Amino acid sequence: MNYQQVAQDILNNVGGKENVSGLTHCYTRLRFTLYDTKKANKANLEKMDEVISVVENSRQYQVVIGNKVAEVHDQIQLLLGDLNKTKEKKAENKGSIGSRILNTFTSIFIPIIPAIAASGMLKGILALAVMIAAYYWNVDIKEYNTYRILDATSNALFYFFPIMIGYVAAKVFKANELIAMVLAATLCYPDLVEIMTGDAAVTFLGLPVTLANYTSTVIPIIIAVFIMAYVQRFFERITPEVLKIIMVPTFTLLVMVPATLIIFGPIGIHLGNFINWLYYIIMDISPTLLGAFIGGIWCVLVIFGAHKAILPIGINDVAQTGQQNLLAFAGAANFSQAGAAAGVFLKTRNKKLKTLSATATVTALFGITEPAIYGVNLRLKKPMIYAVISGAIGGGLMGWGGSYGTAFANQGFLTIPVYIEAGTKAFLCYIIGIAIAFFGAAAMTMLFGFKDIPEEEDATDEGFDEAKEDTPNTVTDAEVTIPSPVQGKLIPLSDVKDEVFASGALGEGAAVYPTAGEVVAPANCKVSVLYPTLHAIGLQLENGAELLIHIGFNTVELNGDGFEAHVNAGDEISKGTKIVSFNIEEIEAKGYDLTTPMVVTNSSQFQGVSIVESN
């Protein structure tokens, strides 16, 4: 193979050097990030003898080469040179401002989804337990230590949200994660919280600091870490190498802590003050319009942490008049988030997303909307829009009917009785309003749809039957029978969700969904390839077969996280030797499908290939 010519032809057919903003490779394929996929000529690429297949998805343009991909990649890199910085900037800025902001939020919140879902579910269970204990036994379990411990567990994530967000935001913005966490922890430090929520004025070197409680907030720390990334890089450029490990973090914190408290933190506060002012203006014009406004925008305010600024409106109303309508309208928003998540549950084919959306629906019905917002609806974008529309309609009906509550309480099933005293019309409007919000959002999500997550589809399929199932033995004179190097249920290669492996283009074999997180040598062999990210392994067996083991799909993106090597490339090992181990739970929790194809890449040299359940 003339690698240089192949590289040039591939580069020409993906739109040329000017169309490439990024290039990586895994064991079998080149992974291009293109400015414009329409400029790529898929038909010409697939006509090339050296190209097995071309795979397009929302993130990458993949050109499948096979086991010579590294050599082709190196030649393309020579042709590309250093990717132009201005082009990278152009690629980052592609799309509308709103889309880029939403994508950034999604990138930040996706890693926290399991913790949000667990905390939200625990909150819902505790709320239900409080109601049952009070109704059946007239007992307030909130006084018991067991409740207080579990309540602390359910609230810890949300209270320390800035720290969690700070860590992930630092990864997204390429800043120091631990310094970002220190910055966020400063906002939650008890002594600082005390002085920031007191009556006395706070200053820093004579400059006034806006009083605010930053626990549970989101926007201030995201903005702060975004700016911190640039501040950190500035100090890295001007600090001598020998002093960087100490001075860069020190100077970064000295700049960012006061800047956050004086500049970036108050942004959310001022946004909330504006909403507060707007609330009373709209209420004077029309209660119906106010209900629609709050019902639609409430959960958007939750995302920005700005809802806290208008909560005193409801508290003050209850104190002065014994009733409030703010949380009635917010109830429409909560139920709309539950409905949108329920619609996702009913429509998605992604098993992991189905589980998450079911959990999010339940917790949102009890007034805990964070799992639905961050884990499902905001992530998928369109369900969030449907929730805003349905919440606005439901809230508008409540405003028209004069719905109000006689207590200041979180909105969900458990607080419906709070709205009974408003009267028949007002209470019916509240009930119908939350029904419209829930069923409207669910119906819109199912009818108008959303972009599902195909690369994770069925990623948590209910395990495979542990009964052993052999692949039919089709070998004849040139027999090659290989015990599976991975424990689990064997799956026909044609059934896997990657068209390149399923087509047999890379060779004959089978796949397995692992039940044990390790790859062992199926026979005496040589480790011909051990990919740096450990997700792909090449073995040269003593019978002449060249076996490729690919652990999961798109797991190259993990950069080795969750994997551990026990041998090195070039090692000659005996049957049963552990080659690579991997953490099934950790990798699945990050949304990756661990279906593991195993193919004999030189299967054309044999009359048949059979991979069977290992003994």
N, C-alpha and C positions, 0 to 999 in steps of 0.2 A: 504494500500500500504506500502510495506517495502521500505522506501525511501533509506536506506543505500544500500540494495541489488540492487535496480534500478539504483542508482548512480554508483555503481561499474560496473554493466553490461554495462551501457552507456559509461562509461570511457573506458572500455576494447574495445568496438566496435568503438570508434573513434581513436583507435590506441594507447591507453594507456596514462599515465601521460606524458611520454616523447614526445608525439606528440602534446601536447596542449601548445600553447604559450599565449592564452588568453581565458577568459570565462566571458560572461555577460548573462543576461537574460532579457526578457521583460515579458509581461503578460501571454504569452502562450508558449514561446519557449526558449530553451537554445541556446545561440549564441556562438559557438566555433570558435576560430581562430586556425587553425591547421598548423603545419609545412608542412605536406604532406597529402593532402586529399585522396590520393590513399591508405593510410594505414587504412582508415576508412571503416568499413563494413556496408554499407547502407542496404543491404538485411537483415542482422541480426538485425539491429536496428529497421527496420520496422516490424519485426516479434514479437517484444516485445509488450505485451499487453498494457503496460503503454505509449508506443510511438504512437502518432497519425500519424505522418508523418515526413519525413526528407527532408529538402530543402537545396540545394546547390546553392551558387552563388559565384562571384569572391572574395567577402570579408569575408563571414562567412559560417560556416557549421552549419545549424540550425536544432535542434532536437525539434519537437513540442510535448509538454507534456500536455498542457491544463492548467487549473487553479491551479494545484499542482506544477507548475514549480518552485516556490520559494523554496519549501522544498527540491526538488531534487537538485536544484542548490546549496543549502547550504551544502548538503551532498557531492557533488562532490568537492566543495571548500575544505572541510576537507580532502578529499583524495588527492587533488592537493597540499595543503599547499601553501607556497609562491612560485610562479612560479620562477624558477631559472633564475637569472639575465643573466647568460651566454647564456641561451636558448633564452631569449628575444633579446639579441644581435645577435644571430644566425638568428632569424626570421627577424630582421630588415635588415640584410645583405644578405638576400636571393635574388638571381637574379644578373644580371650583373651590373657593376658600372653605365653604361649608362642608364639602365632601372631604377635604383634607383634614379639617378639624375633627369631623366625625370618625374618620379612619384612624386618626391618632388616638382618640378616646377609646375606640375599639381595641387597638393594640395594647393600650394600658390596662384595660379592664379584663380582657380575656384570661390572662394568667390568674386573676384573683377570683374567677367565677366559682371554682369549687368551694373556696372559703366563704364567699357570699351566700352560696346556696345552702351550705351547712348551717351557717349562723342564722339565716332567715328561717330555715326549717325548724331549728331549735326554738326560735322566738315564737313561731306559730304553735308548737307543741306546748310551750309554757303557757301561752295565752289560753289555750284550750283547757289545760289542767287547772288554771285559776278559775275559769268559768265553771267547770264541772264540780270542783271542790266547794265553791261558794254556793252553787245551786242545790247540790244533793246533801252536803254535810254542813253547810253554813260555816265553812272554815276558810280563813284567809291564809293560803299557803305562802304568800309573799313574806311572811314573818319567819319562815323556817330557813335554816342554813342551807339545806339542800337546794331549795329554790334559788337562794341568793348566789350560790356557787354556779348553778346552771345559767342563771340570768347573766352573771358576769361573763360566762363563756359565750353566750349569744351576743352580748353587747361589745365584747372586746374588739372585734374586727372593726365595727363601725366607729367606736370611740377613737381608736388609733388608726383610722382610715388614712390620715395623712402619711403615716409611716409606710404603710403597705403601698399606697399610691406612689410615694416618693421613690421607693425601691424600683418598681416597675417602670415608672416614668424615666428614671435615670438610665435604664437599659434601652428604652426607646430613643431617648435623646443622646445616648452615648456619653453619659456622665458617670462619675464615680458613684456606685450604688450605695456604699456605706456612708459616704459624706452626705448624700441626699437623704438617707435615713436619719442621720444626726440632725440635719436641718429640719426635717419633719418632726422628729421627736422633741425638738426645742419648742415647737408650737403646741405640743401636748404636755409639756413639762408642768407638773402640778403648781409649782410656785409661779410660773409665768401665767398659767391659766387663772390663778387667783388674782394677780395684779391686773390682768387684762379684762377681768369681769368685775372688778371693784368699781368704786365711785371716784377714786382719786385719779387725777390725770397721770399719764405715763409718758415719759420722754426718754430719748436716747441721744446722749451728747447734746442735749438742749433741743433736739428736734421732736415735735409732737408725734406720738404713736396713736393710731386709731384703736380704740378699745374694741375688742372682739374676742369671741371664743372660737378658736380654730379646730377644736376637736371635732371629728366627724366630717370635716369639710373636704372638698375635692379640688376646686379650682385654684385656690391660692398656692397649694404645693405644686400643682402641675405647671403653673406659670413660673413659679420660683425655680423649679428644676430645669425648665426650658432655658431660662436665663443663666442658671448656674452652669450649664454645659458650656456656654460661651465664656463665662468668667473663668472656669477651670482651664479651658484651652488657652486663654490669654496668659494665665499665670504659668502654665506649662511651657509656653514659648519664651517667657522672659526670665524664668528661674533656672539657675545652673543645675545641671544634671545631678550633682552630688547632693543638692538640697531639695530636690523635687518631692521626695517621699514625705518630707515633713512640712515644707513651706507651702506647697500648692494647696493641700487640704486646709491648712491654717488660714491662709489668706482668703481662700474661697469662702470659708465659714464667716470670717470677719466681715466680708463684704455682703454675703447673702442673707445672714440672719437679720441685720437691721433693714436691709433693702426689702425683705419680705414683709416685715412688720410695718414698715413705713409706707411702702409703695404697693407691692403686689397683693398683700393680704386685704387691704381696704377696697380693692376692686370689687370683690364679692359683696362687701358690706354696702358700698355705694349702689351696687346693682339692686340689692335688697331694699334699700331706702327708696329707690326710684319705683320699685314695684309697690311698696307700701303706699306711696303718694298716688300711684296710678289706681290702686284698689279703691280708695275713697272717691276718686274722680268718677270711675266707672259706676260705682254703686249709686252715686247721685243721679247718674244718667238713666240707668236701667238695671234692676236686679237680675233680669234675664241675661243681659249682656255680661254682667259680672259673673254669674254662674258659669256661662260658657267660657269666659276668659280663664277663670281659675280651674274649671274642670279640664280645660285643654292644656293649660300651661303648667299646672302644678308639678307634674313629674319631670318636666323640663327644668323647673326651678330646683327640684331635688338634685338633679345631675350637677348643677352649678352650686349647690349649697345655699342658694339665695332664698329658699323657702323659709329658712329660719328667721329671716328679717321680718316676715309678715305674720309669723305665728303669734307675736304679741297682740295682733289685731283680734284674733279669736279669744285669747286669754282675757284681754281687756273687755271685750263684749260680754263674756260670761260673768266677769266680776261686776260690771255695771248694770247689765240687764237680765242676767240669768240665762241668756241664749246666745248662740253664735251660728252663723251660716258658712263661715270660712271652711270648716272641715266637712261640712255637708258637700260642698262643691269639690273639695279635695277627695272625698269618697268616690265621686264619679271617676276621677283620675285613677285612683287605686284599682277600682273594679275594671276599668278599661285596660290597665296593664295586665291584670289577671286574664281578661278575655283574650287579649292579643297573644299572651303566652299559651293559652289553651288552644288557640287556633294553630299556633306553631306545632304544639303537641299532636294535633290531629292531622296535620298536613305533612310535616317533615318525614323524610325517609331515613334521616340520620339517627341511629339508635341512641347515641350519646346525647344529642340535642333533644331527642324525645324525652329522655329521662330528666334532663335538666329543666325543660319547659314544664313538665308535669309538676316537679317540685316547686318551680317558680309560681305556677298557677295557684297551688295550695297556699303558699306563704303570702302571696299578694292578696288572696281572699281574706286573710287574717290581718291585712294592713301592712305587711312587710314586703315592700315592692322592689327592694334593691336587687334580689335575684332575677326578677322579671325584667327590670330595666337594664341592668348591666350585663346579665348573663344571656338574655334572649333578645329582647325587642330592640334595644339600641344597637346591639351587635349585628342584627339582621336589617336594621334601618327601616324598612317598610312597615313592619308590625308596630314600630314606635309611632309612625305617622298615623296609622289606623287607630292606635290608642288615643292619640291627641284629638283626632276628629270625633271619635265616639265619646270620649270624656267631655268634650265641649258640648255635644248635643245633650248628654245626660245632665251635665251641670246647668245648662241653660233651662231645661225643664224644671229642675229644682228651684232655680232662681225665680222662674215664672210662678211656681206654685207656692213660694214663700217657705220653703223647707228650712228648718233650723233645728239645732240640737240644744239640749239643756245641760250639756257638760262638754268639757274640752277633752276629747279622747281620740285615740288613733282610729282610723277608718277601716272597717272590715265587718265581717259577719257578726262579731261579738258586740259591736257598738250600734247595731241597727235599733235596739230599743231606745237609745238616746233621742231618737227623732219622732217617737210616737206622740209625745205631748204637744207637738206642733199643730195637731188637728188632722182630720181625715184627709182633706185635700193636700195639705203640705206633706203628710207622711206618705200618701200614695204617690205623690210626685217624686219623693225621695226613692221609694222602692222601684218605681218605673224607671227613674233616672239611672240607678245603678244597674238595673237590668239592661237598659239600652247601652250603657257603657260597656258592660261585660259581653253581652251577646252581639252587639254591634261590632266591637273590635274583633271578636272571634270570627264572625261571619265575613268581615272584610278581609281578614288574614287568610281565610280559606278560599274566598272567591277570587281575590286579586293577587294573592300569593306573595312570594318573596324569593330571593335567591338562596336556595338551600346550600348546604356545604357538602358537595359530592365527595371530596377527598376524604371525608370522615364518615361517609355513609356506612351504616351498620357497624361502626367501629366498636360498639359494645354489644354486639349480637349475643344473645343469651348463650353462653358457652357452647361448646360442641359436645356431642355425645362422647363420653369417654370410652365407649366400647371400641375395640380396635377394628379398623377397617382397612383392608389391604387394597392397594391399587392393582387392577388386573395385571397379571404377569404376561407381558406380550413378547418377552425376549425369546430369541430362537438360538441359532448356532453361536452368534456373537453376543452371548448373554452378558448383560450388566445389570445386576440387582444391587441396589444401594439401600441400606437401612437409613431411616430418617435421622438426620443429625439433631433434630429438634423434637422434643416430646409434645404431643398434641394430636388433634384429629386431622388426618390427611384430607385434603380437599383437591379435587381435580383442578389442574392448572387452568383449564378453560373457564373455571368459575370465579377466578380472582378478578378484582375490580381494576386491574391495570391491563389495558388492552395489549401492551407490548408483551408482557409475560403470558397473558391468556392466549394470545395468538400462536404461541410457540416459536416466535421469531428468534428468541434467544436460545432456544433449545427445548428438548423434551424434559419432563419431570413432573413435579407435583408441588403442592403448597401445604402448609400446616398453620393452624392457629395455635400458638404455643400455650401449654399449660404449665410449663416450667421455663424459667428464664435463663436458659443456657444452650449453647451450641457445642456439641461434642463431635469428635472425629468419627465418621461412620465406618472408617476402615483405616488401615495404615496409609498415611498420605503425607504430602508436603504442602505447607501453607504457602501457596504461590502468591496470594494477594491478601492483605489485611488493610482494608481502607481506613484512613486516619480517623474517620468518625465511627468506625467499628460496626457500621450497619450492614456492611457487605463483606463477604469472605469468599476467596477463591481457593479451592483445594484441588490438588492433582493426586488422584487416587492411584494405588499401585496397579490397578487393573487398566489404567490408561484413561479413565474418565476424568474430565475436568468439570468439577462441580462448583456452581455459583450458588451461594446462600445469601438471600437478600432479606434482612430482618425488617419487616414492616414496609409501609409505603411513605415516602417523603420524610423518613426518619433521618435522612442526611441533614435536615434542618436543625436537629438537636445538637449537632457538633460534638457528639460523643457523650452528652449528658444522659445518665442512666445506663451507660454501657461500661464494661470493664474487660480489657484484654488479658488473657492468661498465656498467650504464646506470641511469637513475633513472626513477621513475614520471613519466609525462607526456612523456618523450622521444619524438621521432619519429625512427625509425631505418630504415635501408635493409636490404634482403635480405642475409643472411649476417652481420649484426652480432652479436657475442657478447653475450648478455644476462646469463646467470648461468653460472658454472662451479661444479662440485661434485666432491668427492673420493670416487670410487666405493669405493675400498678402505676408507677411514676410516668411511664411512657403513655399509657392509656389515659391517665388524668390530663395529659397535655393535648389530648384529642387525636392521637395517631392510631391508625389501623395497623395492628401487629401481624396481620396475615403475612406469612413468610414463604415466598416462592423459593424452590430449590430446583435448579435446572442443570442439565448436563450440556455445557456449551458446545461440546464437540460430539453431540448425539448423532450427527450424520455419519460418524464412523462406526456406529453400531446399528444392528437391525432392529433394536428396540431398547427402551430404557424403562426400568421399573424402580420407583422409590417406594419402599414398604415400611410399615410400622416396625420400629426397632424393638428388639426383644429386651 
